[in-house]
């Protein structure tokens, strides 16, 4: 049941935001990371974006 709901949610997000398969995979993978790994990734991205 939960997987079905999750799949439906991703389908809706993909449609609403015109996400392609790579976009969707990035989001799904990010959400599967544990908290500490998400924090590391966010710090890395923050450093990249602050350079702009």
Jmol script that loads the backbone (N, CA, C; Angstrom):
load data "model"
ATOM      1  N   UNK A   1       0.818  -1.203   0.000  1.00  0.00           N
ATOM      2  CA  UNK A   1       0.000   0.000   0.000  1.00  0.00           C
ATOM      3  C   UNK A   1       0.858   1.262   0.000  1.00  0.00           C
ATOM      4  N   UNK A   2       1.816   1.323   0.926  1.00  0.00           N
ATOM      5  CA  UNK A   2       2.665   2.510   1.018  1.00  0.00           C
ATOM      6  C   UNK A   2       3.426   2.737  -0.280  1.00  0.00           C
ATOM      7  N   UNK A   3       3.977   1.694  -0.868  1.00  0.00           N
ATOM      8  CA  UNK A   3       4.709   1.847  -2.120  1.00  0.00           C
ATOM      9  C   UNK A   3       3.812   2.372  -3.229  1.00  0.00           C
ATOM     10  N   UNK A   4       2.609   1.900  -3.248  1.00  0.00           N
ATOM     11  CA  UNK A   4       1.653   2.368  -4.237  1.00  0.00           C
ATOM     12  C   UNK A   4       1.368   3.859  -4.049  1.00  0.00           C
ATOM     13  N   UNK A   5       1.170   4.276  -2.811  1.00  0.00           N
ATOM     14  CA  UNK A   5       0.940   5.696  -2.510  1.00  0.00           C
ATOM     15  C   UNK A   5       2.159   6.537  -2.883  1.00  0.00           C
ATOM     16  N   UNK A   6       3.326   6.036  -2.556  1.00  0.00           N
ATOM     17  CA  UNK A   6       4.564   6.746  -2.874  1.00  0.00           C
ATOM     18  C   UNK A   6       4.732   6.882  -4.380  1.00  0.00           C
ATOM     19  N   UNK A   7       4.466   5.817  -5.086  1.00  0.00           N
ATOM     20  CA  UNK A   7       4.554   5.842  -6.547  1.00  0.00           C
ATOM     21  C   UNK A   7       3.583   6.861  -7.127  1.00  0.00           C
ATOM     22  N   UNK A   8       2.391   6.880  -6.602  1.00  0.00           N
ATOM     23  CA  UNK A   8       1.390   7.844  -7.077  1.00  0.00           C
ATOM     24  C   UNK A   8       1.839   9.270  -6.791  1.00  0.00           C
ATOM     25  N   UNK A   9       2.415   9.493  -5.640  1.00  0.00           N
ATOM     26  CA  UNK A   9       2.905  10.821  -5.278  1.00  0.00           C
ATOM     27  C   UNK A   9       4.005  11.264  -6.240  1.00  0.00           C
ATOM     28  N   UNK A  10       4.956  10.376  -6.513  1.00  0.00           N
ATOM     29  CA  UNK A  10       6.022  10.712  -7.450  1.00  0.00           C
ATOM     30  C   UNK A  10       5.489  10.935  -8.858  1.00  0.00           C
ATOM     31  N   UNK A  11       4.501  10.160  -9.243  1.00  0.00           N
ATOM     32  CA  UNK A  11       3.885  10.371 -10.558  1.00  0.00           C
ATOM     33  C   UNK A  11       3.269  11.765 -10.637  1.00  0.00           C
ATOM     34  N   UNK A  12       2.571  12.151  -9.598  1.00  0.00           N
ATOM     35  CA  UNK A  12       1.931  13.468  -9.578  1.00  0.00           C
ATOM     36  C   UNK A  12       2.973  14.586  -9.577  1.00  0.00           C
ATOM     37  N   UNK A  13       4.004  14.447  -8.752  1.00  0.00           N
ATOM     38  CA  UNK A  13       5.072  15.447  -8.727  1.00  0.00           C
ATOM     39  C   UNK A  13       5.757  15.551 -10.086  1.00  0.00           C
ATOM     40  N   UNK A  14       5.999  14.411 -10.689  1.00  0.00           N
ATOM     41  CA  UNK A  14       6.656  14.388 -11.997  1.00  0.00           C
ATOM     42  C   UNK A  14       5.828  15.128 -13.041  1.00  0.00           C
ATOM     43  N   UNK A  15       4.550  14.912 -12.994  1.00  0.00           N
ATOM     44  CA  UNK A  15       3.668  15.581 -13.953  1.00  0.00           C
ATOM     45  C   UNK A  15       3.581  17.080 -13.670  1.00  0.00           C
ATOM     46  N   UNK A  16       3.362  17.435 -12.416  1.00  0.00           N
ATOM     47  CA  UNK A  16       3.189  18.846 -12.050  1.00  0.00           C
ATOM     48  C   UNK A  16       4.439  19.685 -12.303  1.00  0.00           C
ATOM     49  N   UNK A  17       5.600  19.081 -12.112  1.00  0.00           N
ATOM     50  CA  UNK A  17       6.848  19.829 -12.241  1.00  0.00           C
ATOM     51  C   UNK A  17       7.648  19.430 -13.477  1.00  0.00           C
ATOM     52  N   UNK A  18       7.024  18.653 -14.344  1.00  0.00           N
ATOM     53  CA  UNK A  18       7.653  18.217 -15.591  1.00  0.00           C
ATOM     54  C   UNK A  18       9.026  17.592 -15.335  1.00  0.00           C
ATOM     55  N   UNK A  19       9.053  16.652 -14.413  1.00  0.00           N
ATOM     56  CA  UNK A  19      10.297  15.971 -14.072  1.00  0.00           C
ATOM     57  C   UNK A  19      10.551  14.833 -15.048  1.00  0.00           C
ATOM     58  N   UNK A  20      11.802  14.707 -15.466  1.00  0.00           N
ATOM     59  CA  UNK A  20      12.151  13.554 -16.284  1.00  0.00           C
ATOM     60  C   UNK A  20      12.643  12.433 -15.360  1.00  0.00           C
ATOM     61  N   UNK A  21      13.077  11.345 -15.942  1.00  0.00           N
ATOM     62  CA  UNK A  21      13.482  10.186 -15.141  1.00  0.00           C
ATOM     63  C   UNK A  21      14.680  10.501 -14.234  1.00  0.00           C
ATOM     64  N   UNK A  22      15.616  11.294 -14.733  1.00  0.00           N
ATOM     65  CA  UNK A  22      16.780  11.649 -13.914  1.00  0.00           C
ATOM     66  C   UNK A  22      16.360  12.518 -12.733  1.00  0.00           C
ATOM     67  N   UNK A  23      15.508  13.503 -12.970  1.00  0.00           N
ATOM     68  CA  UNK A  23      15.000  14.340 -11.873  1.00  0.00           C
ATOM     69  C   UNK A  23      14.364  13.465 -10.801  1.00  0.00           C
ATOM     70  N   UNK A  24      13.532  12.593 -11.254  1.00  0.00           N
ATOM     71  CA  UNK A  24      12.798  11.717 -10.335  1.00  0.00           C
ATOM     72  C   UNK A  24      13.758  10.825  -9.543  1.00  0.00           C
ATOM     73  N   UNK A  25      14.754  10.268 -10.222  1.00  0.00           N
ATOM     74  CA  UNK A  25      15.727   9.395  -9.560  1.00  0.00           C
ATOM     75  C   UNK A  25      16.524  10.173  -8.510  1.00  0.00           C
ATOM     76  N   UNK A  26      16.896  11.397  -8.838  1.00  0.00           N
ATOM     77  CA  UNK A  26      17.640  12.237  -7.891  1.00  0.00           C
ATOM     78  C   UNK A  26      16.809  12.452  -6.624  1.00  0.00           C
ATOM     79  N   UNK A  27      15.561  12.806  -6.792  1.00  0.00           N
ATOM     80  CA  UNK A  27      14.684  13.064  -5.648  1.00  0.00           C
ATOM     81  C   UNK A  27      14.457  11.793  -4.832  1.00  0.00           C
ATOM     82  N   UNK A  28      14.159  10.705  -5.508  1.00  0.00           N
ATOM     83  CA  UNK A  28      13.916   9.441  -4.805  1.00  0.00           C
ATOM     84  C   UNK A  28      15.150   9.002  -4.026  1.00  0.00           C
ATOM     85  N   UNK A  29      16.311   9.116  -4.646  1.00  0.00           N
ATOM     86  CA  UNK A  29      17.555   8.706  -3.984  1.00  0.00           C
ATOM     87  C   UNK A  29      17.845   9.599  -2.785  1.00  0.00           C
ATOM     88  N   UNK A  30      17.663  10.894  -2.948  1.00  0.00           N
ATOM     89  CA  UNK A  30      17.869  11.821  -1.835  1.00  0.00           C
ATOM     90  C   UNK A  30      16.978  11.465  -0.647  1.00  0.00           C
ATOM     91  N   UNK A  31      15.733  11.188  -0.904  1.00  0.00           N
ATOM     92  CA  UNK A  31      14.794  10.878   0.174  1.00  0.00           C
ATOM     93  C   UNK A  31      15.117   9.564   0.877  1.00  0.00           C
ATOM     94  N   UNK A  32      15.820   8.689   0.204  1.00  0.00           N
ATOM     95  CA  UNK A  32      16.199   7.408   0.805  1.00  0.00           C
ATOM     96  C   UNK A  32      17.447   7.513   1.675  1.00  0.00           C
ATOM     97  N   UNK A  33      18.180   8.615   1.547  1.00  0.00           N
ATOM     98  CA  UNK A  33      19.388   8.804   2.357  1.00  0.00           C
ATOM     99  C   UNK A  33      19.020   9.007   3.822  1.00  0.00           C
ATOM    100  N   UNK A  34      19.916   8.564   4.692  1.00  0.00           N
ATOM    101  CA  UNK A  34      19.667   8.860   6.102  1.00  0.00           C
ATOM    102  C   UNK A  34      20.017  10.328   6.375  1.00  0.00           C
ATOM    103  N   UNK A  35      19.612  10.807   7.499  1.00  0.00           N
ATOM    104  CA  UNK A  35      19.745  12.224   7.839  1.00  0.00           C
ATOM    105  C   UNK A  35      21.185  12.722   7.705  1.00  0.00           C
ATOM    106  N   UNK A  36      22.137  11.988   8.203  1.00  0.00           N
ATOM    107  CA  UNK A  36      23.531  12.446   8.173  1.00  0.00           C
ATOM    108  C   UNK A  36      24.054  12.571   6.739  1.00  0.00           C
ATOM    109  N   UNK A  37      23.677  11.651   5.882  1.00  0.00           N
ATOM    110  CA  UNK A  37      24.115  11.731   4.486  1.00  0.00           C
ATOM    111  C   UNK A  37      23.448  12.892   3.764  1.00  0.00           C
ATOM    112  N   UNK A  38      22.195  13.170   4.092  1.00  0.00           N
ATOM    113  CA  UNK A  38      21.534  14.333   3.499  1.00  0.00           C
ATOM    114  C   UNK A  38      22.222  15.616   3.937  1.00  0.00           C
ATOM    115  N   UNK A  39      22.632  15.671   5.184  1.00  0.00           N
ATOM    116  CA  UNK A  39      23.323  16.863   5.689  1.00  0.00           C
ATOM    117  C   UNK A  39      24.644  17.077   4.944  1.00  0.00           C
ATOM    118  N   UNK A  40      25.385  16.014   4.714  1.00  0.00           N
ATOM    119  CA  UNK A  40      26.650  16.114   3.984  1.00  0.00           C
ATOM    120  C   UNK A  40      26.398  16.615   2.566  1.00  0.00           C
ATOM    121  N   UNK A  41      25.417  16.054   1.911  1.00  0.00           N
ATOM    122  CA  UNK A  41      25.089  16.480   0.554  1.00  0.00           C
ATOM    123  C   UNK A  41      24.656  17.943   0.524  1.00  0.00           C
ATOM    124  N   UNK A  42      23.835  18.355   1.474  1.00  0.00           N
ATOM    125  CA  UNK A  42      23.377  19.744   1.508  1.00  0.00           C
ATOM    126  C   UNK A  42      24.542  20.705   1.742  1.00  0.00           C
ATOM    127  N   UNK A  43      25.470  20.332   2.584  1.00  0.00           N
ATOM    128  CA  UNK A  43      26.638  21.197   2.813  1.00  0.00           C
ATOM    129  C   UNK A  43      27.480  21.318   1.545  1.00  0.00           C
ATOM    130  N   UNK A  44      27.642  20.211   0.840  1.00  0.00           N
ATOM    131  CA  UNK A  44      28.375  20.227  -0.417  1.00  0.00           C
ATOM    132  C   UNK A  44      27.689  21.147  -1.434  1.00  0.00           C
ATOM    133  N   UNK A  45      26.398  20.990  -1.589  1.00  0.00           N
ATOM    134  CA  UNK A  45      25.650  21.833  -2.528  1.00  0.00           C
ATOM    135  C   UNK A  45      25.656  23.295  -2.109  1.00  0.00           C
ATOM    136  N   UNK A  46      25.579  23.534  -0.835  1.00  0.00           N
ATOM    137  CA  UNK A  46      25.614  24.903  -0.319  1.00  0.00           C
ATOM    138  C   UNK A  46      26.930  25.588  -0.713  1.00  0.00           C
ATOM    139  N   UNK A  47      28.038  24.861  -0.592  1.00  0.00           N
ATOM    140  CA  UNK A  47      29.339  25.418  -0.983  1.00  0.00           C
ATOM    141  C   UNK A  47      29.368  25.756  -2.472  1.00  0.00           C
ATOM    142  N   UNK A  48      28.806  24.900  -3.278  1.00  0.00           N
ATOM    143  CA  UNK A  48      28.774  25.136  -4.728  1.00  0.00           C
ATOM    144  C   UNK A  48      27.931  26.366  -5.047  1.00  0.00           C
ATOM    145  N   UNK A  49      26.738  26.449  -4.480  1.00  0.00           N
ATOM    146  CA  UNK A  49      25.830  27.548  -4.782  1.00  0.00           C
ATOM    147  C   UNK A  49      26.314  28.885  -4.246  1.00  0.00           C
ATOM    148  N   UNK A  50      27.046  28.869  -3.171  1.00  0.00           N
ATOM    149  CA  UNK A  50      27.537  30.120  -2.605  1.00  0.00           C
ATOM    150  C   UNK A  50      28.664  30.717  -3.440  1.00  0.00           C
ATOM    151  N   UNK A  51      29.294  29.923  -4.268  1.00  0.00           N
ATOM    152  CA  UNK A  51      30.368  30.410  -5.126  1.00  0.00           C
ATOM    153  C   UNK A  51      29.845  31.215  -6.303  1.00  0.00           C
ATOM    154  N   UNK A  52      28.592  31.061  -6.600  1.00  0.00           N
ATOM    155  CA  UNK A  52      28.000  31.743  -7.765  1.00  0.00           C
ATOM    156  C   UNK A  52      27.770  33.203  -7.494  1.00  0.00           C
TER     157      UNK A  52
END
end "model"
wireframe off; spacefill off
backbone 0.3
color backbone group
